[in-house]
């Protein structure tokens, strides 16, 4: 894992790496055969993963989720930043 760079809401991120993915009942299973690791993403995490297939600002990810889910902005921001930071530490997203 690499150290997470400081991210702001203007930071642009995108998917990175060579994860094999499968959709199972609206959730995504991601497998990295080279590292021998796998991740199961719930529906919201899957939605975020799909959004950052193309480069996207974190603020735009939050705005999109606020339009799709019943969640307050502060909670949404906290959870998005925590999730994306973890993805970045695991080299699954890159800062574009």
URGI-V397517 format. One record per residue. N is the residue number from 1. RES is the residue in three letters. SS is DSSP state (H for helix, E for strand, L for the rest). Layout:
n->N res->RES ss->SS
n->N res->RES ss->SS
This chain:
n->1 res->UNK ss->L
n->2 res->UNK ss->L
n->3 res->UNK ss->L
n->4 res->UNK ss->L
n->5 res->UNK ss->L
n->6 res->UNK ss->L
n->7 res->UNK ss->L
n->8 res->UNK ss->L
n->9 res->UNK ss->L
n->10 res->UNK ss->L
n->11 res->UNK ss->L
n->12 res->UNK ss->E
n->13 res->UNK ss->E
n->14 res->UNK ss->E
n->15 res->UNK ss->E
n->16 res->UNK ss->L
n->17 res->UNK ss->L
n->18 res->UNK ss->L
n->19 res->UNK ss->L
n->20 res->UNK ss->E
n->21 res->UNK ss->E
n->22 res->UNK ss->E
n->23 res->UNK ss->E
n->24 res->UNK ss->E
n->25 res->UNK ss->L
n->26 res->UNK ss->L
n->27 res->UNK ss->E
n->28 res->UNK ss->E
n->29 res->UNK ss->E
n->30 res->UNK ss->E
n->31 res->UNK ss->E
n->32 res->UNK ss->E
n->33 res->UNK ss->L
n->34 res->UNK ss->L
n->35 res->UNK ss->L
n->36 res->UNK ss->L
n->37 res->UNK ss->E
n->38 res->UNK ss->E
n->39 res->UNK ss->E
n->40 res->UNK ss->E
n->41 res->UNK ss->E
n->42 res->UNK ss->L
n->43 res->UNK ss->H
n->44 res->UNK ss->H
n->45 res->UNK ss->H
n->46 res->UNK ss->H
n->47 res->UNK ss->H
n->48 res->UNK ss->H
n->49 res->UNK ss->H
n->50 res->UNK ss->H
n->51 res->UNK ss->H
n->52 res->UNK ss->L
n->53 res->UNK ss->L
n->54 res->UNK ss->L
n->55 res->UNK ss->L
n->56 res->UNK ss->E
n->57 res->UNK ss->E
n->58 res->UNK ss->H
n->59 res->UNK ss->H
n->60 res->UNK ss->H
n->61 res->UNK ss->H
n->62 res->UNK ss->H
n->63 res->UNK ss->H
n->64 res->UNK ss->H
n->65 res->UNK ss->H
n->66 res->UNK ss->H
n->67 res->UNK ss->H
n->68 res->UNK ss->H
n->69 res->UNK ss->L
n->70 res->UNK ss->L
n->71 res->UNK ss->L
n->72 res->UNK ss->L
n->73 res->UNK ss->H
n->74 res->UNK ss->H
n->75 res->UNK ss->H
n->76 res->UNK ss->H
n->77 res->UNK ss->H
n->78 res->UNK ss->H
n->79 res->UNK ss->H
n->80 res->UNK ss->H
n->81 res->UNK ss->H
n->82 res->UNK ss->H
n->83 res->UNK ss->H
n->84 res->UNK ss->H
n->85 res->UNK ss->H
n->86 res->UNK ss->H
n->87 res->UNK ss->H
n->88 res->UNK ss->H
n->89 res->UNK ss->H
n->90 res->UNK ss->L
n->91 res->UNK ss->L
n->92 res->UNK ss->L
n->93 res->UNK ss->E
n->94 res->UNK ss->E
n->95 res->UNK ss->E
n->96 res->UNK ss->L
